[in-house]
Amino acid sequence: MYIIVCVKQVKNYNLEKRKTSANSGSNDMFHNPVDLMALAWAMKLKQMYGFKVITISMGPLNAASQVRLLYSYGVDRAVLLSSKTLAGSDTYATSYALGELIRNYFPDYSMILCGDKTLDSETGQVPHSLAMALSISSYSNIVEILHKEDCFEVTCEMESDNVKIITEDKLLCTVTQGPKDYVNLPGIKNIIDSESKKIEILTSKDLKVKDEVIGQKGSYTKVISLHERNFTSKRKQKNFVFSDEKMGMIMKEILGEGL
């Protein structure tokens, strides 16, 4: 039994000096925060029920050192899908590539956990598109996950009430927060051990997919250009000075004669 956690390495944007390229060194990247919350859920389930935890990431090779750091959280395997042909993948191409990775290398998973969105796009589309690619159900707003008698019991938070779902099937869950009363931080032993562990690097050739269905070629959306936006208001500020008598008249009109 194992759980897959999708963890993306996002660019550490310098707000003082924005760049127009998404390419960056490993020191300029970090794990998407809400994906680490999904990892916390997986580690709690590992502690409670004995699941193995596998993380999968998709990105450039210079993200490898960040992916290796996932071992410090106690994961069992860390996988990086990296290939030049994957660059520029949109929601569809990313979901397809991740789906093929899971289908070909990790078909016996029990659950997939994802953060609900990433800091570099905030679309929140990839997790549920991945579920569609794998033909499994997906659930969001998760507040509790239990495993009883080979079934997952998932509680989703709704506007007025919580909905409890019990299923034997494989499923994907997105989270916006970590499990209550549980914190998963890197341990000193895991940090030391992670330095000697190797991550598993796979390419698009390992997936045996055509270049035409991944990366920019397989994407339905294209980035035409990037530019900074000036949010400075164009409206001119005007100052008004009223006498006490004039201000009293204005307040009477607003609040009525009872003032």
Number of C-alpha atoms within 10 A of each C-alpha: 12 19 24 24 28 22 28 29 24 21 21 18 14 9 7 6 7 10 14 10 8 11 14 16 12 19 12 15 19 15 21 20 19 22 26 23 24 26 31 22 27 30 24 19 19 18 11 11 13 12 18 20 23 23 23 20 21 24 19 19 16 16 25 22 15 16 28 22 21 25 25 19 20 23 21 13 18 24 22 23 22 20 17 12 19 25 18 19 22 22 19 20 26 24 23 24 24 22 21 21 21 19 15 13 11 15 12 13 19 20 20 25 26 29 27 23 21 21 16 14 9 9 11 16 16 22 26 22 19 25 21 16 17 20 12 14 14 19 18 20 16 21 19 16 19 14 15 11 7 10 15 19 16 19 19 18 14 11 5 6 8 13 12 14 13 14 14 13 12 18 19 23 24 23 24 18 19 23 20 9 5 11 13 17 11 14 13 11 11 16 17 12 14 19 13 9 13 15 18 14 17 15 17 20 11 13 18 11 13 12 14 12 19 23 22 19 19 20 18 13 14 11 8 5 6 9 8 8 6 6 6 6 7 6 6 6 6 5 5 4 7 9 8 9 8 11 12 13 14 13 12 13 11 10 9 10 9 5 10
